[in-house]
C-alpha cells in the first residue's frame, strides 16, 4: 500500500464530500439507538410512551413511529400493541453480535486508542480542576457499579466515565467522551459483561484515587491502563478465550 501524500491525506479528512441529508426519522432512530448503546435504556426496559418520546425529541408521532419501526427492523426493539403495549429494548443475537464485532476489531482498536487519549486527558484535567463536589460525584459513580447485574453495568460504567469528563470542566471534551463511548459500545451490549466487573471496579478506583490526590499524570496513566485492559478483555470475549 502506497503512503498517501499530504494533499491526499487532507482530502480524505475534509468535509468537502457529497452530502446526504438524513430524513427526520433516521436522525430520530439514531438518537434512540445511541441512548440504548450508552445504557440509558437497557435490555428488557420499556421506552417512554410515544407521546413523551416525541415531545422529548421534538418530532411528530408519525416521525417517531417511523423511527421505532426502523429500530424494530434492526433488532434493537420489540414492539407490542394494546393498552399495555409499547417498545421494549431487545436482546440482540449474541452469535451474530460476536461475528459483527470480530469483523470490526481494527475499528474497535482505533476507537479504544482514541478513548485512551481523550479520556486520559480528561482524567488529567479532572485531577487539576475537580473540587469536593466533583470528588463526591466520582465516589458516588464508583459505588454505583453493580455487583451482579450485567444489565445495569453499561449505564453505571458510562455514568462514571462521564463524571470524570464532567470533572475536567470542558464541555467539548465531555461531548467527545460521550460520542466515543457510544461508538465503541454500539454493538456490544449483549456480550457477557460480568467478566469485566472486577477489573472495571479496580480501574475506576485507581482513576478516582489519583484524581483525589491531584495527581494529573497518575490519573491519566490510570485511565489509559483501564481503557487498554477493557479492550483486551473485549477481544478475549469475542475470541472465546
C-alpha positions as CSV (number, residue, x, y, z in Angstrom):
1,X,0.0,0.0,0.0
2,X,1.4,3.4,-1.0
3,X,1.7,6.2,1.5
4,X,-0.8,9.0,0.9
5,X,0.5,12.4,0.0
6,X,-0.2,15.4,2.3
7,X,-2.8,16.6,-0.2
8,X,-4.5,13.2,-0.3
9,X,-4.5,12.9,3.5
10,X,-6.1,16.4,3.7
11,X,-8.7,15.4,1.1
12,X,-9.5,12.3,3.0
13,X,-10.1,14.2,6.2
14,X,-12.0,17.1,4.8
15,X,-15.8,17.5,4.9
16,X,-15.9,18.6,1.3
17,X,-17.6,15.4,0.1
18,X,-21.1,14.9,-1.4
19,X,-23.8,15.5,1.3
20,X,-26.5,13.1,2.3
21,X,-29.1,14.8,4.4
22,X,-30.8,12.1,6.5
23,X,-34.6,12.0,6.9
24,X,-36.1,13.1,10.3
25,X,-37.0,9.6,11.3
26,X,-33.4,8.4,10.6
27,X,-32.0,11.1,12.9
28,X,-34.6,10.2,15.5
29,X,-33.7,6.5,15.2
30,X,-30.0,7.3,15.6
31,X,-30.7,9.3,18.8
32,X,-32.7,6.4,20.3
33,X,-30.0,3.9,19.2
34,X,-27.3,6.0,20.9
35,X,-29.5,6.1,24.1
36,X,-29.7,2.3,24.0
37,X,-26.0,1.8,23.4
38,X,-25.0,4.3,26.1
39,X,-27.1,2.4,28.7
40,X,-29.8,5.0,29.1
41,X,-32.2,2.2,28.1
42,X,-31.1,-1.4,28.9
43,X,-32.3,-4.8,27.6
44,X,-35.8,-5.6,28.7
45,X,-36.6,-2.0,29.6
46,X,-39.7,-0.3,28.2
47,X,-39.2,3.0,26.4
48,X,-41.3,6.0,27.4
49,X,-44.7,6.4,25.7
50,X,-44.8,7.6,22.1
51,X,-46.3,10.9,23.3
52,X,-43.4,11.5,25.8
53,X,-40.7,10.4,23.4
54,X,-42.0,12.5,20.6
55,X,-42.0,15.5,22.9
56,X,-38.5,14.9,24.2
57,X,-37.1,14.5,20.7
58,X,-39.1,17.4,19.3
59,X,-40.7,15.3,16.4
60,X,-44.2,14.3,15.4
61,X,-45.6,11.0,16.5
62,X,-45.6,9.9,12.8
63,X,-41.8,10.5,12.6
64,X,-41.3,8.8,15.9
65,X,-43.2,5.7,14.8
66,X,-41.1,5.5,11.6
67,X,-38.0,5.6,13.8
68,X,-39.3,2.9,16.1
69,X,-40.2,0.7,13.1
70,X,-36.6,1.2,11.9
71,X,-35.2,0.1,15.2
72,X,-37.6,-2.8,15.4
73,X,-36.4,-3.9,12.0
74,X,-32.8,-3.7,13.1
75,X,-33.5,-5.8,16.2
76,X,-33.0,-3.1,18.7
77,X,-36.6,-3.0,19.9
78,X,-39.6,-5.3,20.2
79,X,-43.0,-3.6,20.0
80,X,-46.4,-4.8,21.2
81,X,-49.8,-3.4,20.7
82,X,-52.6,-2.7,23.1
83,X,-53.1,-0.7,26.3
84,X,-50.1,-2.4,28.0
85,X,-48.0,-2.4,24.8
86,X,-45.0,-0.3,23.9
87,X,-41.4,-0.5,22.7
88,X,-39.0,-2.7,24.7
89,X,-35.2,-2.9,24.3
90,X,-34.5,-6.3,22.7
91,X,-31.6,-8.6,23.5
92,X,-29.5,-9.0,20.3
93,X,-28.4,-12.4,19.0
94,X,-25.1,-13.0,20.6
95,X,-23.6,-15.2,17.9
96,X,-24.4,-12.6,15.3
97,X,-23.1,-9.9,17.5
98,X,-19.7,-11.6,18.0
99,X,-19.3,-12.1,14.3
100,X,-20.0,-8.5,13.5
101,X,-17.6,-7.3,16.2
102,X,-14.9,-9.6,15.1
103,X,-15.1,-8.1,11.6
104,X,-14.6,-4.7,13.2
105,X,-11.7,-5.4,15.6
106,X,-9.4,-2.9,13.8
107,X,-12.1,-0.2,14.1
108,X,-12.6,-1.0,17.8
109,X,-8.9,-0.9,18.4
110,X,-8.7,2.6,16.8
111,X,-11.7,3.7,19.0
112,X,-10.0,2.3,22.1
113,X,-6.8,4.3,21.3
114,X,-8.9,7.4,20.8
115,X,-10.7,6.8,24.1
116,X,-7.4,6.4,25.9
117,X,-6.2,9.7,24.5
118,X,-9.2,11.8,25.3
119,X,-10.3,10.1,28.5
120,X,-6.7,10.1,29.8
121,X,-6.6,13.8,29.1
122,X,-10.0,14.3,30.8
123,X,-8.7,12.4,33.9
124,X,-5.6,14.6,34.0
125,X,-7.7,17.8,33.8
126,X,-10.1,16.4,36.5
127,X,-7.1,15.9,38.8
128,X,-6.2,19.6,38.3
129,X,-9.7,21.1,38.5
130,X,-12.0,18.9,40.5
131,X,-13.2,20.1,43.9
132,X,-15.0,18.4,46.7
133,X,-18.3,18.3,44.8
134,X,-16.7,16.6,41.8
135,X,-14.8,14.2,44.1
136,X,-18.1,13.2,45.8
137,X,-19.8,12.7,42.4
138,X,-16.9,10.4,41.3
139,X,-17.2,8.3,44.5
140,X,-20.9,8.0,44.0
141,X,-20.4,6.9,40.4
142,X,-17.8,4.4,41.6
143,X,-20.1,3.0,44.3
144,X,-23.0,2.7,41.8
145,X,-21.2,-0.1,39.8
146,X,-23.4,-3.2,40.2
147,X,-22.1,-6.3,41.9
148,X,-24.1,-8.8,39.9
149,X,-26.4,-7.1,37.5
150,X,-24.9,-7.1,33.9
151,X,-28.0,-5.2,32.6
152,X,-27.1,-2.2,34.7
153,X,-23.4,-2.4,34.1
154,X,-23.3,-0.3,30.9
155,X,-25.3,2.5,32.4
156,X,-23.2,2.7,35.6
157,X,-19.9,2.4,33.6
158,X,-20.9,5.2,31.3
159,X,-22.0,7.4,34.2
160,X,-18.6,7.0,35.8
161,X,-16.7,8.0,32.7
162,X,-18.9,10.9,32.0
163,X,-18.4,12.0,35.7
164,X,-14.7,12.1,35.1
165,X,-15.1,14.1,31.9
166,X,-17.5,16.5,33.7
167,X,-15.0,17.0,36.4
168,X,-12.5,18.1,33.8
169,X,-14.6,21.2,33.3
170,X,-14.5,21.1,29.5
171,X,-17.8,20.8,27.6
172,X,-16.2,19.9,24.3
173,X,-14.2,17.2,25.9
174,X,-17.3,15.9,27.7
175,X,-19.2,15.5,24.3
176,X,-16.2,13.8,22.8
177,X,-16.0,11.2,25.6
178,X,-19.7,10.6,25.3
179,X,-19.5,10.2,21.5
180,X,-16.5,7.9,21.6
181,X,-18.2,5.6,24.2
182,X,-21.4,5.4,22.1
183,X,-19.4,4.4,19.1
184,X,-17.2,2.0,21.0
185,X,-20.1,0.1,22.6
186,X,-22.6,0.4,19.8
187,X,-22.8,-3.4,19.2
188,X,-21.6,-4.9,22.4
189,X,-24.4,-4.7,24.9
190,X,-25.3,-8.4,24.7
191,X,-21.8,-9.7,25.5
192,X,-21.3,-11.2,28.9
193,X,-20.0,-8.1,30.6
194,X,-19.9,-9.8,34.0
195,X,-16.4,-10.9,33.0
196,X,-15.1,-7.3,33.4
197,X,-16.9,-6.1,36.6
198,X,-13.9,-6.8,38.9
199,X,-11.3,-5.2,36.7
200,X,-13.6,-2.3,35.9
201,X,-14.1,-1.5,39.6
202,X,-10.3,-1.7,40.2
203,X,-9.6,0.5,37.2
204,X,-12.2,3.1,38.2
205,X,-10.9,3.2,41.8
206,X,-7.3,3.8,40.6
207,X,-8.6,6.8,38.5
208,X,-10.6,8.2,41.4
209,X,-7.7,7.9,43.9
210,X,-5.3,9.7,41.5
211,X,-7.8,12.5,40.9
212,X,-8.5,12.9,44.6
213,X,-4.7,13.1,45.1
214,X,-4.5,15.8,42.4
215,X,-2.0,13.5,40.6
216,X,-2.6,14.5,37.0
217,X,-0.1,12.2,35.4
218,X,-1.2,9.3,37.6
219,X,-4.9,9.9,36.7
220,X,-4.1,9.9,33.0
221,X,-2.0,6.8,33.3
222,X,-4.7,5.0,35.4
223,X,-7.4,5.9,32.8
224,X,-5.2,4.8,29.9
225,X,-4.4,1.5,31.6
226,X,-8.1,0.9,32.4
227,X,-9.1,1.5,28.7
228,X,-6.4,-0.8,27.5
229,X,-7.4,-3.6,29.9
230,X,-11.1,-3.2,28.8
231,X,-10.0,-3.5,25.1
232,X,-8.0,-6.7,25.8
233,X,-10.9,-8.2,27.7
234,X,-13.3,-7.3,24.9
235,X,-11.1,-9.1,22.4
236,X,-10.8,-12.2,24.7
237,X,-14.6,-12.3,24.9
238,X,-15.0,-12.1,21.2
239,X,-12.5,-14.8,20.5
240,X,-13.9,-17.0,23.2
241,X,-10.7,-17.0,25.3
